[in-house]
């Protein structure tokens, strides 16, 4: 017969299951970071990537003559 003792790192749940990670870290909010201008910056970045994609699409069409190279 083997006896197992519960250490401080392992707890036993209901049903005899062992839980090696019974405690979780507490989430916190960093008050020094401001997300006030996040939506405006996200829209600017999204628009810039859309413009780069459109220019890439035009470049692919001009260089190959196909709308999607390799497919159409």
CHARMM-style PDB file with segment names, atoms N, HN, CA, C and O in Angstrom:
ATOM      1  N   UNK     1       0.838  -1.172   0.000  1.00  0.00      PROA
ATOM      2  CA  UNK     1       0.000   0.000   0.000  1.00  0.00      PROA
ATOM      3  C   UNK     1       0.891   1.246   0.000  1.00  0.00      PROA
ATOM      4  O   UNK     1       1.820   1.366   0.799  1.00  0.00      PROA
ATOM      5  N   UNK     2       0.585   2.160  -0.908  1.00  0.00      PROA
ATOM      6  HN  UNK     2      -0.170   2.063  -1.556  1.00  0.00      PROA
ATOM      7  CA  UNK     2       1.351   3.395  -1.032  1.00  0.00      PROA
ATOM      8  C   UNK     2       0.509   4.540  -0.500  1.00  0.00      PROA
ATOM      9  O   UNK     2      -0.632   4.733  -0.919  1.00  0.00      PROA
ATOM     10  N   UNK     3       1.073   5.284   0.412  1.00  0.00      PROA
ATOM     11  HN  UNK     3       2.000   5.127   0.752  1.00  0.00      PROA
ATOM     12  CA  UNK     3       0.375   6.439   0.960  1.00  0.00      PROA
ATOM     13  C   UNK     3       0.894   7.691   0.279  1.00  0.00      PROA
ATOM     14  O   UNK     3       2.101   7.897   0.154  1.00  0.00      PROA
ATOM     15  N   UNK     4      -0.022   8.508  -0.150  1.00  0.00      PROA
ATOM     16  HN  UNK     4      -1.003   8.341  -0.049  1.00  0.00      PROA
ATOM     17  CA  UNK     4       0.353   9.764  -0.795  1.00  0.00      PROA
ATOM     18  C   UNK     4      -0.077  10.900   0.119  1.00  0.00      PROA
ATOM     19  O   UNK     4      -1.207  10.930   0.606  1.00  0.00      PROA
ATOM     20  N   UNK     5       0.822  11.815   0.341  1.00  0.00      PROA
ATOM     21  HN  UNK     5       1.740  11.790  -0.054  1.00  0.00      PROA
ATOM     22  CA  UNK     5       0.477  12.969   1.170  1.00  0.00      PROA
ATOM     23  C   UNK     5       0.292  14.177   0.276  1.00  0.00      PROA
ATOM     24  O   UNK     5       0.963  14.324  -0.746  1.00  0.00      PROA
ATOM     25  N   UNK     6      -0.617  15.029   0.669  1.00  0.00      PROA
ATOM     26  HN  UNK     6      -1.162  14.910   1.499  1.00  0.00      PROA
ATOM     27  CA  UNK     6      -0.838  16.264  -0.073  1.00  0.00      PROA
ATOM     28  C   UNK     6       0.229  17.270   0.319  1.00  0.00      PROA
ATOM     29  O   UNK     6       0.385  17.596   1.496  1.00  0.00      PROA
ATOM     30  N   UNK     7       0.947  17.752  -0.653  1.00  0.00      PROA
ATOM     31  HN  UNK     7       0.819  17.487  -1.609  1.00  0.00      PROA
ATOM     32  CA  UNK     7       1.922  18.791  -0.374  1.00  0.00      PROA
ATOM     33  C   UNK     7       1.268  20.151  -0.584  1.00  0.00      PROA
ATOM     34  O   UNK     7       0.082  20.241  -0.904  1.00  0.00      PROA
ATOM     35  N   UNK     8       2.043  21.188  -0.402  1.00  0.00      PROA
ATOM     36  HN  UNK     8       3.006  21.115  -0.142  1.00  0.00      PROA
ATOM     37  CA  UNK     8       1.490  22.527  -0.592  1.00  0.00      PROA
ATOM     38  C   UNK     8       1.310  22.851  -2.070  1.00  0.00      PROA
ATOM     39  O   UNK     8       0.680  23.852  -2.412  1.00  0.00      PROA
ATOM     40  N   UNK     9       1.854  22.018  -2.947  1.00  0.00      PROA
ATOM     41  HN  UNK     9       2.366  21.204  -2.669  1.00  0.00      PROA
ATOM     42  CA  UNK     9       1.759  22.276  -4.381  1.00  0.00      PROA
ATOM     43  C   UNK     9       0.636  21.497  -5.041  1.00  0.00      PROA
ATOM     44  O   UNK     9       0.257  21.819  -6.167  1.00  0.00      PROA
ATOM     45  N   UNK    10       0.100  20.500  -4.392  1.00  0.00      PROA
ATOM     46  HN  UNK    10       0.408  20.238  -3.478  1.00  0.00      PROA
ATOM     47  CA  UNK    10      -0.952  19.679  -4.976  1.00  0.00      PROA
ATOM     48  C   UNK    10      -2.122  19.625  -4.006  1.00  0.00      PROA
ATOM     49  O   UNK    10      -1.943  19.327  -2.825  1.00  0.00      PROA
ATOM     50  N   UNK    11      -3.320  19.913  -4.504  1.00  0.00      PROA
ATOM     51  HN  UNK    11      -3.465  20.155  -5.463  1.00  0.00      PROA
ATOM     52  CA  UNK    11      -4.518  19.791  -3.687  1.00  0.00      PROA
ATOM     53  C   UNK    11      -5.415  18.742  -4.322  1.00  0.00      PROA
ATOM     54  O   UNK    11      -5.300  18.444  -5.511  1.00  0.00      PROA
ATOM     55  N   UNK    12      -6.293  18.196  -3.527  1.00  0.00      PROA
ATOM     56  HN  UNK    12      -6.386  18.438  -2.561  1.00  0.00      PROA
ATOM     57  CA  UNK    12      -7.207  17.176  -4.019  1.00  0.00      PROA
ATOM     58  C   UNK    12      -8.597  17.779  -4.105  1.00  0.00      PROA
ATOM     59  O   UNK    12      -9.100  18.369  -3.149  1.00  0.00      PROA
ATOM     60  N   UNK    13      -9.208  17.615  -5.275  1.00  0.00      PROA
ATOM     61  HN  UNK    13      -8.799  17.136  -6.052  1.00  0.00      PROA
ATOM     62  CA  UNK    13     -10.550  18.131  -5.495  1.00  0.00      PROA
ATOM     63  C   UNK    13     -11.563  17.068  -5.113  1.00  0.00      PROA
ATOM     64  O   UNK    13     -11.195  15.976  -4.680  1.00  0.00      PROA
ATOM     65  N   UNK    14     -12.843  17.389  -5.276  1.00  0.00      PROA
ATOM     66  HN  UNK    14     -13.142  18.276  -5.628  1.00  0.00      PROA
ATOM     67  CA  UNK    14     -13.879  16.398  -5.030  1.00  0.00      PROA
ATOM     68  C   UNK    14     -13.759  15.302  -6.085  1.00  0.00      PROA
ATOM     69  O   UNK    14     -13.511  15.594  -7.255  1.00  0.00      PROA
ATOM     70  N   UNK    15     -13.925  14.092  -5.696  1.00  0.00      PROA
ATOM     71  HN  UNK    15     -14.127  13.855  -4.746  1.00  0.00      PROA
ATOM     72  CA  UNK    15     -13.780  12.969  -6.606  1.00  0.00      PROA
ATOM     73  C   UNK    15     -12.375  12.406  -6.603  1.00  0.00      PROA
ATOM     74  O   UNK    15     -12.091  11.473  -7.354  1.00  0.00      PROA
ATOM     75  N   UNK    16     -11.484  12.943  -5.780  1.00  0.00      PROA
ATOM     76  HN  UNK    16     -11.714  13.701  -5.170  1.00  0.00      PROA
ATOM     77  CA  UNK    16     -10.139  12.417  -5.677  1.00  0.00      PROA
ATOM     78  C   UNK    16      -9.183  12.877  -6.751  1.00  0.00      PROA
ATOM     79  O   UNK    16      -8.075  12.350  -6.847  1.00  0.00      PROA
ATOM     80  N   UNK    17      -9.575  13.846  -7.564  1.00  0.00      PROA
ATOM     81  HN  UNK    17     -10.475  14.274  -7.486  1.00  0.00      PROA
ATOM     82  CA  UNK    17      -8.685  14.346  -8.611  1.00  0.00      PROA
ATOM     83  C   UNK    17      -7.685  15.313  -8.006  1.00  0.00      PROA
ATOM     84  O   UNK    17      -8.015  16.088  -7.107  1.00  0.00      PROA
ATOM     85  N   UNK    18      -6.461  15.260  -8.507  1.00  0.00      PROA
ATOM     86  HN  UNK    18      -6.193  14.631  -9.237  1.00  0.00      PROA
ATOM     87  CA  UNK    18      -5.436  16.166  -8.013  1.00  0.00      PROA
ATOM     88  C   UNK    18      -5.351  17.385  -8.917  1.00  0.00      PROA
ATOM     89  O   UNK    18      -5.419  17.280 -10.142  1.00  0.00      PROA
ATOM     90  N   UNK    19      -5.205  18.516  -8.301  1.00  0.00      PROA
ATOM     91  HN  UNK    19      -5.151  18.601  -7.307  1.00  0.00      PROA
ATOM     92  CA  UNK    19      -5.099  19.774  -9.027  1.00  0.00      PROA
ATOM     93  C   UNK    19      -3.760  20.397  -8.654  1.00  0.00      PROA
ATOM     94  O   UNK    19      -3.572  20.862  -7.530  1.00  0.00      PROA
ATOM     95  N   UNK    20      -2.830  20.402  -9.612  1.00  0.00      PROA
ATOM     96  HN  UNK    20      -2.983  20.025 -10.525  1.00  0.00      PROA
ATOM     97  CA  UNK    20      -1.493  20.922  -9.319  1.00  0.00      PROA
ATOM     98  C   UNK    20      -1.445  22.445  -9.341  1.00  0.00      PROA
ATOM     99  O   UNK    20      -0.500  23.039  -8.823  1.00  0.00      PROA
ATOM    100  N   UNK    21      -2.455  23.089  -9.937  1.00  0.00      PROA
ATOM    101  HN  UNK    21      -3.223  22.607 -10.358  1.00  0.00      PROA
ATOM    102  CA  UNK    21      -2.481  24.546 -10.040  1.00  0.00      PROA
ATOM    103  C   UNK    21      -3.783  25.080  -9.456  1.00  0.00      PROA
ATOM    104  O   UNK    21      -4.629  25.569 -10.206  1.00  0.00      PROA
ATOM    105  N   UNK    22      -3.967  25.002  -8.153  1.00  0.00      PROA
ATOM    106  HN  UNK    22      -3.280  24.606  -7.544  1.00  0.00      PROA
ATOM    107  CA  UNK    22      -5.244  25.412  -7.572  1.00  0.00      PROA
ATOM    108  C   UNK    22      -5.439  26.914  -7.494  1.00  0.00      PROA
ATOM    109  O   UNK    22      -6.573  27.380  -7.386  1.00  0.00      PROA
ATOM    110  N   UNK    23      -4.373  27.674  -7.546  1.00  0.00      PROA
ATOM    111  HN  UNK    23      -3.451  27.295  -7.634  1.00  0.00      PROA
ATOM    112  CA  UNK    23      -4.535  29.124  -7.437  1.00  0.00      PROA
ATOM    113  C   UNK    23      -4.061  29.782  -8.726  1.00  0.00      PROA
ATOM    114  O   UNK    23      -3.103  29.338  -9.359  1.00  0.00      PROA
ATOM    115  N   UNK    24      -4.740  30.822  -9.087  1.00  0.00      PROA
ATOM    116  HN  UNK    24      -5.518  31.183  -8.573  1.00  0.00      PROA
ATOM    117  CA  UNK    24      -4.407  31.567 -10.292  1.00  0.00      PROA
ATOM    118  C   UNK    24      -3.922  32.954  -9.903  1.00  0.00      PROA
ATOM    119  O   UNK    24      -4.237  33.462  -8.827  1.00  0.00      PROA
ATOM    120  N   UNK    25      -3.152  33.553 -10.796  1.00  0.00      PROA
ATOM    121  HN  UNK    25      -2.895  33.141 -11.670  1.00  0.00      PROA
ATOM    122  CA  UNK    25      -2.682  34.906 -10.531  1.00  0.00      PROA
ATOM    123  C   UNK    25      -3.838  35.885 -10.670  1.00  0.00      PROA
ATOM    124  O   UNK    25      -4.756  35.674 -11.462  1.00  0.00      PROA
ATOM    125  N   UNK    26      -3.781  36.948  -9.898  1.00  0.00      PROA
ATOM    126  HN  UNK    26      -3.035  37.119  -9.254  1.00  0.00      PROA
ATOM    127  CA  UNK    26      -4.824  37.956  -9.961  1.00  0.00      PROA
ATOM    128  C   UNK    26      -4.574  38.872 -11.143  1.00  0.00      PROA
ATOM    129  O   UNK    26      -3.461  39.378 -11.289  1.00  0.00      PROA
ATOM    130  N   UNK    27      -5.565  39.105 -11.995  1.00  0.00      PROA
ATOM    131  HN  UNK    27      -6.468  38.694 -11.877  1.00  0.00      PROA
ATOM    132  CA  UNK    27      -5.395  40.058 -13.083  1.00  0.00      PROA
ATOM    133  C   UNK    27      -5.379  41.483 -12.538  1.00  0.00      PROA
ATOM    134  O   UNK    27      -5.997  41.784 -11.517  1.00  0.00      PROA
ATOM    135  N   UNK    28      -4.666  42.341 -13.236  1.00  0.00      PROA
ATOM    136  HN  UNK    28      -4.163  42.097 -14.066  1.00  0.00      PROA
ATOM    137  CA  UNK    28      -4.627  43.733 -12.805  1.00  0.00      PROA
ATOM    138  C   UNK    28      -4.693  44.630 -14.033  1.00  0.00      PROA
ATOM    139  O   UNK    28      -4.381  44.204 -15.145  1.00  0.00      PROA
ATOM    140  N   UNK    29      -5.096  45.851 -13.823  1.00  0.00      PROA
ATOM    141  HN  UNK    29      -5.350  46.196 -12.920  1.00  0.00      PROA
ATOM    142  CA  UNK    29      -5.176  46.849 -14.885  1.00  0.00      PROA
ATOM    143  C   UNK    29      -4.070  47.859 -14.651  1.00  0.00      PROA
ATOM    144  O   UNK    29      -3.967  48.456 -13.579  1.00  0.00      PROA
ATOM    145  N   UNK    30      -3.253  48.040 -15.659  1.00  0.00      PROA
ATOM    146  HN  UNK    30      -3.336  47.555 -16.530  1.00  0.00      PROA
ATOM    147  CA  UNK    30      -2.170  49.009 -15.562  1.00  0.00      PROA
ATOM    148  C   UNK    30      -2.752  50.391 -15.827  1.00  0.00      PROA
ATOM    149  O   UNK    30      -3.161  50.696 -16.947  1.00  0.00      PROA
ATOM    150  N   UNK    31      -2.784  51.205 -14.818  1.00  0.00      PROA
ATOM    151  HN  UNK    31      -2.451  50.958 -13.908  1.00  0.00      PROA
ATOM    152  CA  UNK    31      -3.398  52.534 -14.921  1.00  0.00      PROA
ATOM    153  C   UNK    31      -2.549  53.512 -15.720  1.00  0.00      PROA
ATOM    154  O   UNK    31      -3.046  54.566 -16.115  1.00  0.00      PROA
ATOM    155  N   UNK    32      -1.275  53.190 -15.969  1.00  0.00      PROA
ATOM    156  HN  UNK    32      -0.871  52.333 -15.648  1.00  0.00      PROA
ATOM    157  CA  UNK    32      -0.411  54.120 -16.688  1.00  0.00      PROA
ATOM    158  C   UNK    32      -0.639  54.081 -18.193  1.00  0.00      PROA
ATOM    159  O   UNK    32      -0.223  54.999 -18.899  1.00  0.00      PROA
ATOM    160  N   UNK    33      -1.296  53.031 -18.704  1.00  0.00      PROA
ATOM    161  HN  UNK    33      -1.634  52.285 -18.131  1.00  0.00      PROA
ATOM    162  CA  UNK    33      -1.541  52.905 -20.139  1.00  0.00      PROA
ATOM    163  C   UNK    33      -2.909  53.491 -20.449  1.00  0.00      PROA
ATOM    164  O   UNK    33      -3.896  53.154 -19.796  1.00  0.00      PROA
ATOM    165  N   UNK    34      -2.969  54.361 -21.441  1.00  0.00      PROA
ATOM    166  HN  UNK    34      -2.167  54.635 -21.972  1.00  0.00      PROA
ATOM    167  CA  UNK    34      -4.223  54.992 -21.828  1.00  0.00      PROA
ATOM    168  C   UNK    34      -4.678  54.429 -23.176  1.00  0.00      PROA
ATOM    169  O   UNK    34      -3.917  54.415 -24.143  1.00  0.00      PROA
ATOM    170  N   UNK    35      -5.921  53.969 -23.225  1.00  0.00      PROA
ATOM    171  HN  UNK    35      -6.540  53.981 -22.439  1.00  0.00      PROA
ATOM    172  CA  UNK    35      -6.479  53.422 -24.463  1.00  0.00      PROA
ATOM    173  C   UNK    35      -7.520  54.369 -25.064  1.00  0.00      PROA
ATOM    174  O   UNK    35      -8.408  53.932 -25.795  1.00  0.00      PROA
ATOM    175  N   UNK    36      -7.411  55.650 -24.759  1.00  0.00      PROA
ATOM    176  HN  UNK    36      -6.690  56.005 -24.165  1.00  0.00      PROA
ATOM    177  CA  UNK    36      -8.406  56.601 -25.237  1.00  0.00      PROA
ATOM    178  C   UNK    36      -8.383  56.761 -26.754  1.00  0.00      PROA
ATOM    179  O   UNK    36      -9.439  56.875 -27.377  1.00  0.00      PROA
ATOM    180  N   UNK    37      -7.200  56.772 -27.350  1.00  0.00      PROA
ATOM    181  HN  UNK    37      -6.343  56.679 -26.844  1.00  0.00      PROA
ATOM    182  CA  UNK    37      -7.106  56.999 -28.791  1.00  0.00      PROA
ATOM    183  C   UNK    37      -6.971  55.698 -29.573  1.00  0.00      PROA
ATOM    184  O   UNK    37      -6.642  55.727 -30.759  1.00  0.00      PROA
ATOM    185  N   UNK    38      -7.219  54.554 -28.928  1.00  0.00      PROA
ATOM    186  HN  UNK    38      -7.486  54.531 -27.964  1.00  0.00      PROA
ATOM    187  CA  UNK    38      -7.060  53.269 -29.607  1.00  0.00      PROA
ATOM    188  C   UNK    38      -7.973  53.116 -30.833  1.00  0.00      PROA
ATOM    189  O   UNK    38      -7.483  52.692 -31.880  1.00  0.00      PROA
ATOM    190  N   UNK    39      -9.273  53.438 -30.757  1.00  0.00      PROA
ATOM    191  HN  UNK    39      -9.670  53.781 -29.906  1.00  0.00      PROA
ATOM    192  CA  UNK    39     -10.129  53.268 -31.943  1.00  0.00      PROA
ATOM    193  C   UNK    39      -9.679  54.102 -33.142  1.00  0.00      PROA
ATOM    194  O   UNK    39      -9.721  53.632 -34.279  1.00  0.00      PROA
ATOM    195  N   UNK    40      -9.250  55.337 -32.888  1.00  0.00      PROA
ATOM    196  HN  UNK    40      -9.216  55.719 -31.965  1.00  0.00      PROA
ATOM    197  CA  UNK    40      -8.810  56.181 -33.991  1.00  0.00      PROA
ATOM    198  C   UNK    40      -7.540  55.621 -34.623  1.00  0.00      PROA
ATOM    199  O   UNK    40      -7.420  55.588 -35.847  1.00  0.00      PROA
ATOM    200  N   UNK    41      -6.598  55.184 -33.803  1.00  0.00      PROA
ATOM    201  HN  UNK    41      -6.696  55.211 -32.808  1.00  0.00      PROA
ATOM    202  CA  UNK    41      -5.361  54.627 -34.341  1.00  0.00      PROA
ATOM    203  C   UNK    41      -5.627  53.317 -35.079  1.00  0.00      PROA
ATOM    204  O   UNK    41      -4.998  53.047 -36.102  1.00  0.00      PROA
ATOM    205  N   UNK    42      -6.543  52.509 -34.575  1.00  0.00      PROA
ATOM    206  HN  UNK    42      -7.054  52.728 -33.744  1.00  0.00      PROA
ATOM    207  CA  UNK    42      -6.870  51.248 -35.236  1.00  0.00      PROA
ATOM    208  C   UNK    42      -7.484  51.504 -36.610  1.00  0.00      PROA
ATOM    209  O   UNK    42      -7.178  50.788 -37.563  1.00  0.00      PROA
ATOM    210  N   UNK    43      -8.340  52.507 -36.723  1.00  0.00      PROA
ATOM    211  HN  UNK    43      -8.589  53.088 -35.948  1.00  0.00      PROA
ATOM    212  CA  UNK    43      -8.944  52.836 -38.016  1.00  0.00      PROA
ATOM    213  C   UNK    43      -7.894  53.351 -39.005  1.00  0.00      PROA
ATOM    214  O   UNK    43      -7.943  53.022 -40.190  1.00  0.00      PROA
ATOM    215  N   UNK    44      -6.953  54.154 -38.523  1.00  0.00      PROA
ATOM    216  HN  UNK    44      -6.913  54.422 -37.560  1.00  0.00      PROA
ATOM    217  CA  UNK    44      -5.893  54.645 -39.409  1.00  0.00      PROA
ATOM    218  C   UNK    44      -5.039  53.502 -39.930  1.00  0.00      PROA
ATOM    219  O   UNK    44      -4.737  53.440 -41.122  1.00  0.00      PROA
ATOM    220  N   UNK    45      -4.649  52.596 -39.039  1.00  0.00      PROA
ATOM    221  HN  UNK    45      -4.894  52.646 -38.071  1.00  0.00      PROA
ATOM    222  CA  UNK    45      -3.809  51.462 -39.444  1.00  0.00      PROA
ATOM    223  C   UNK    45      -4.576  50.557 -40.400  1.00  0.00      PROA
ATOM    224  O   UNK    45      -4.008  50.063 -41.374  1.00  0.00      PROA
ATOM    225  N   UNK    46      -5.856  50.336 -40.132  1.00  0.00      PROA
ATOM    226  HN  UNK    46      -6.317  50.737 -39.341  1.00  0.00      PROA
ATOM    227  CA  UNK    46      -6.669  49.499 -41.008  1.00  0.00      PROA
ATOM    228  C   UNK    46      -6.772  50.119 -42.401  1.00  0.00      PROA
ATOM    229  O   UNK    46      -6.660  49.411 -43.402  1.00  0.00      PROA
ATOM    230  N   UNK    47      -6.980  51.415 -42.470  1.00  0.00      PROA
ATOM    231  HN  UNK    47      -7.071  51.990 -41.657  1.00  0.00      PROA
ATOM    232  CA  UNK    47      -7.051  52.095 -43.761  1.00  0.00      PROA
ATOM    233  C   UNK    47      -5.729  52.046 -44.521  1.00  0.00      PROA
ATOM    234  O   UNK    47      -5.717  51.874 -45.740  1.00  0.00      PROA
ATOM    235  N   UNK    48      -4.632  52.195 -43.811  1.00  0.00      PROA
ATOM    236  HN  UNK    48      -4.642  52.335 -42.821  1.00  0.00      PROA
ATOM    237  CA  UNK    48      -3.322  52.146 -44.468  1.00  0.00      PROA
ATOM    238  C   UNK    48      -3.040  50.765 -45.035  1.00  0.00      PROA
ATOM    239  O   UNK    48      -2.531  50.648 -46.150  1.00  0.00      PROA
ATOM    240  N   UNK    49      -3.370  49.696 -44.271  1.00  0.00      PROA
ATOM    241  HN  UNK    49      -3.784  49.791 -43.366  1.00  0.00      PROA
ATOM    242  CA  UNK    49      -3.159  48.345 -44.796  1.00  0.00      PROA
ATOM    243  C   UNK    49      -4.086  48.063 -45.975  1.00  0.00      PROA
ATOM    244  O   UNK    49      -3.707  47.341 -46.896  1.00  0.00      PROA
ATOM    245  N   UNK    50      -5.292  48.621 -45.957  1.00  0.00      PROA
ATOM    246  HN  UNK    50      -5.600  49.207 -45.209  1.00  0.00      PROA
ATOM    247  CA  UNK    50      -6.208  48.454 -47.093  1.00  0.00      PROA
ATOM    248  C   UNK    50      -5.639  49.127 -48.336  1.00  0.00      PROA
ATOM    249  O   UNK    50      -5.737  48.581 -49.435  1.00  0.00      PROA
ATOM    250  N   UNK    51      -5.044  50.310 -48.172  1.00  0.00      PROA
ATOM    251  HN  UNK    51      -4.964  50.753 -47.279  1.00  0.00      PROA
ATOM    252  CA  UNK    51      -4.437  50.992 -49.314  1.00  0.00      PROA
ATOM    253  C   UNK    51      -3.246  50.207 -49.857  1.00  0.00      PROA
ATOM    254  O   UNK    51      -3.061  50.123 -51.071  1.00  0.00      PROA
ATOM    255  N   UNK    52      -2.442  49.635 -48.969  1.00  0.00      PROA
ATOM    256  HN  UNK    52      -2.592  49.704 -47.983  1.00  0.00      PROA
ATOM    257  CA  UNK    52      -1.297  48.823 -49.415  1.00  0.00      PROA
ATOM    258  C   UNK    52      -1.803  47.598 -50.176  1.00  0.00      PROA
ATOM    259  O   UNK    52      -1.227  47.226 -51.198  1.00  0.00      PROA
ATOM    260  N   UNK    53      -2.869  46.973 -49.692  1.00  0.00      PROA
ATOM    261  HN  UNK    53      -3.337  47.276 -48.862  1.00  0.00      PROA
ATOM    262  CA  UNK    53      -3.441  45.811 -50.383  1.00  0.00      PROA
ATOM    263  C   UNK    53      -3.986  46.178 -51.743  1.00  0.00      PROA
ATOM    264  O   UNK    53      -3.828  45.420 -52.701  1.00  0.00      PROA
ATOM    265  N   UNK    54      -4.635  47.344 -51.845  1.00  0.00      PROA
ATOM    266  HN  UNK    54      -4.764  47.959 -51.067  1.00  0.00      PROA
ATOM    267  CA  UNK    54      -5.180  47.775 -53.137  1.00  0.00      PROA
ATOM    268  C   UNK    54      -4.062  48.059 -54.135  1.00  0.00      PROA
ATOM    269  O   UNK    54      -4.173  47.694 -55.305  1.00  0.00      PROA
ATOM    270  N   UNK    55      -2.991  48.701 -53.689  1.00  0.00      PROA
ATOM    271  HN  UNK    55      -2.901  48.998 -52.739  1.00  0.00      PROA
ATOM    272  CA  UNK    55      -1.855  48.964 -54.566  1.00  0.00      PROA
ATOM    273  C   UNK    55      -1.197  47.648 -54.986  1.00  0.00      PROA
ATOM    274  O   UNK    55      -0.769  47.512 -56.132  1.00  0.00      PROA
ATOM    275  N   UNK    56      -1.112  46.688 -54.078  1.00  0.00      PROA
ATOM    276  HN  UNK    56      -1.460  46.799 -53.147  1.00  0.00      PROA
ATOM    277  CA  UNK    56      -0.556  45.376 -54.419  1.00  0.00      PROA
ATOM    278  C   UNK    56      -1.443  44.666 -55.435  1.00  0.00      PROA
ATOM    279  O   UNK    56      -0.935  44.005 -56.342  1.00  0.00      PROA
ATOM    280  N   UNK    57      -2.757  44.792 -55.298  1.00  0.00      PROA
ATOM    281  HN  UNK    57      -3.170  45.329 -54.562  1.00  0.00      PROA
ATOM    282  CA  UNK    57      -3.678  44.204 -56.265  1.00  0.00      PROA
ATOM    283  C   UNK    57      -3.496  44.826 -57.644  1.00  0.00      PROA
ATOM    284  O   UNK    57      -3.451  44.117 -58.650  1.00  0.00      PROA
ATOM    285  N   UNK    58      -3.390  46.155 -57.689  1.00  0.00      PROA
ATOM    286  HN  UNK    58      -3.426  46.730 -56.873  1.00  0.00      PROA
ATOM    287  CA  UNK    58      -3.161  46.821 -58.972  1.00  0.00      PROA
ATOM    288  C   UNK    58      -1.821  46.429 -59.567  1.00  0.00      PROA
ATOM    289  O   UNK    58      -1.722  46.228 -60.778  1.00  0.00      PROA
ATOM    290  N   UNK    59      -0.792  46.316 -58.745  1.00  0.00      PROA
ATOM    291  HN  UNK    59      -0.872  46.479 -57.762  1.00  0.00      PROA
ATOM    292  CA  UNK    59       0.520  45.910 -59.225  1.00  0.00      PROA
ATOM    293  C   UNK    59       0.504  44.501 -59.784  1.00  0.00      PROA
ATOM    294  O   UNK    59       1.137  44.235 -60.806  1.00  0.00      PROA
ATOM    295  N   UNK    60      -0.208  43.596 -59.135  1.00  0.00      PROA
ATOM    296  HN  UNK    60      -0.723  43.811 -58.305  1.00  0.00      PROA
ATOM    297  CA  UNK    60      -0.307  42.229 -59.635  1.00  0.00      PROA
ATOM    298  C   UNK    60      -1.075  42.193 -60.944  1.00  0.00      PROA
ATOM    299  O   UNK    60      -0.727  41.420 -61.837  1.00  0.00      PROA
ATOM    300  N   UNK    61      -2.115  43.011 -61.081  1.00  0.00      PROA
ATOM    301  HN  UNK    61      -2.399  43.639 -60.355  1.00  0.00      PROA
ATOM    302  CA  UNK    61      -2.892  43.038 -62.310  1.00  0.00      PROA
ATOM    303  C   UNK    61      -2.089  43.622 -63.464  1.00  0.00      PROA
ATOM    304  O   UNK    61      -2.151  43.123 -64.588  1.00  0.00      PROA
ATOM    305  N   UNK    62      -1.337  44.677 -63.185  1.00  0.00      PROA
ATOM    306  HN  UNK    62      -1.286  45.082 -62.272  1.00  0.00      PROA
ATOM    307  CA  UNK    62      -0.534  45.305 -64.233  1.00  0.00      PROA
ATOM    308  C   UNK    62       0.600  44.388 -64.676  1.00  0.00      PROA
ATOM    309  O   UNK    62       0.893  44.302 -65.868  1.00  0.00      PROA
ATOM    310  N   UNK    63       1.231  43.710 -63.744  1.00  0.00      PROA
ATOM    311  HN  UNK    63       0.993  43.780 -62.775  1.00  0.00      PROA
ATOM    312  CA  UNK    63       2.391  42.892 -64.099  1.00  0.00      PROA
ATOM    313  C   UNK    63       2.013  41.545 -64.715  1.00  0.00      PROA
ATOM    314  O   UNK    63       2.766  41.017 -65.533  1.00  0.00      PROA
ATOM    315  N   UNK    64       0.851  40.972 -64.337  1.00  0.00      PROA
ATOM    316  HN  UNK    64       0.239  41.401 -63.672  1.00  0.00      PROA
ATOM    317  CA  UNK    64       0.496  39.651 -64.868  1.00  0.00      PROA
ATOM    318  C   UNK    64      -0.726  39.678 -65.763  1.00  0.00      PROA
ATOM    319  O   UNK    64      -0.907  38.759 -66.562  1.00  0.00      PROA
ATOM    320  N   UNK    65      -1.564  40.681 -65.666  1.00  0.00      PROA
ATOM    321  HN  UNK    65      -1.418  41.427 -65.017  1.00  0.00      PROA
ATOM    322  CA  UNK    65      -2.785  40.733 -66.458  1.00  0.00      PROA
ATOM    323  C   UNK    65      -3.911  39.898 -65.881  1.00  0.00      PROA
ATOM    324  O   UNK    65      -4.967  39.766 -66.499  1.00  0.00      PROA
ATOM    325  N   UNK    66      -3.700  39.341 -64.719  1.00  0.00      PROA
ATOM    326  HN  UNK    66      -2.842  39.448 -64.216  1.00  0.00      PROA
ATOM    327  CA  UNK    66      -4.728  38.523 -64.076  1.00  0.00      PROA
ATOM    328  C   UNK    66      -5.213  39.232 -62.812  1.00  0.00      PROA
ATOM    329  O   UNK    66      -4.451  39.934 -62.147  1.00  0.00      PROA
ATOM    330  N   UNK    67      -6.504  39.034 -62.490  1.00  0.00      PROA
ATOM    331  HN  UNK    67      -7.123  38.464 -63.030  1.00  0.00      PROA
ATOM    332  CA  UNK    67      -7.043  39.660 -61.286  1.00  0.00      PROA
ATOM    333  C   UNK    67      -6.400  39.033 -60.048  1.00  0.00      PROA
ATOM    334  O   UNK    67      -5.899  39.747 -59.180  1.00  0.00      PROA
ATOM    335  N   UNK    68      -6.415  37.707 -59.968  1.00  0.00      PROA
ATOM    336  HN  UNK    68      -6.822  37.128 -60.674  1.00  0.00      PROA
ATOM    337  CA  UNK    68      -5.716  36.985 -58.901  1.00  0.00      PROA
ATOM    338  C   UNK    68      -4.723  36.071 -59.612  1.00  0.00      PROA
ATOM    339  O   UNK    68      -5.132  35.078 -60.213  1.00  0.00      PROA
ATOM    340  N   UNK    69      -3.440  36.381 -59.560  1.00  0.00      PROA
ATOM    341  HN  UNK    69      -3.107  37.188 -59.071  1.00  0.00      PROA
ATOM    342  CA  UNK    69      -2.452  35.585 -60.297  1.00  0.00      PROA
ATOM    343  C   UNK    69      -2.495  34.109 -59.901  1.00  0.00      PROA
ATOM    344  O   UNK    69      -2.458  33.759 -58.721  1.00  0.00      PROA
ATOM    345  N   UNK    70      -2.573  33.262 -60.917  1.00  0.00      PROA
ATOM    346  HN  UNK    70      -2.603  33.546 -61.875  1.00  0.00      PROA
ATOM    347  CA  UNK    70      -2.618  31.825 -60.702  1.00  0.00      PROA
ATOM    348  C   UNK    70      -4.018  31.260 -60.628  1.00  0.00      PROA
ATOM    349  O   UNK    70      -4.190  30.044 -60.712  1.00  0.00      PROA
ATOM    350  N   UNK    71      -5.041  32.116 -60.469  1.00  0.00      PROA
ATOM    351  HN  UNK    71      -4.902  33.104 -60.401  1.00  0.00      PROA
ATOM    352  CA  UNK    71      -6.418  31.617 -60.377  1.00  0.00      PROA
ATOM    353  C   UNK    71      -7.259  32.151 -61.529  1.00  0.00      PROA
ATOM    354  O   UNK    71      -7.861  31.363 -62.259  1.00  0.00      PROA
ATOM    355  N   UNK    72      -7.317  33.468 -61.713  1.00  0.00      PROA
ATOM    356  HN  UNK    72      -6.828  34.108 -61.120  1.00  0.00      PROA
ATOM    357  CA  UNK    72      -8.126  34.063 -62.785  1.00  0.00      PROA
ATOM    358  C   UNK    72      -7.224  34.689 -63.821  1.00  0.00      PROA
ATOM    359  OT1 UNK    72      -7.708  35.245 -64.806  1.00  0.00      PROA
TER     360      UNK     72
END
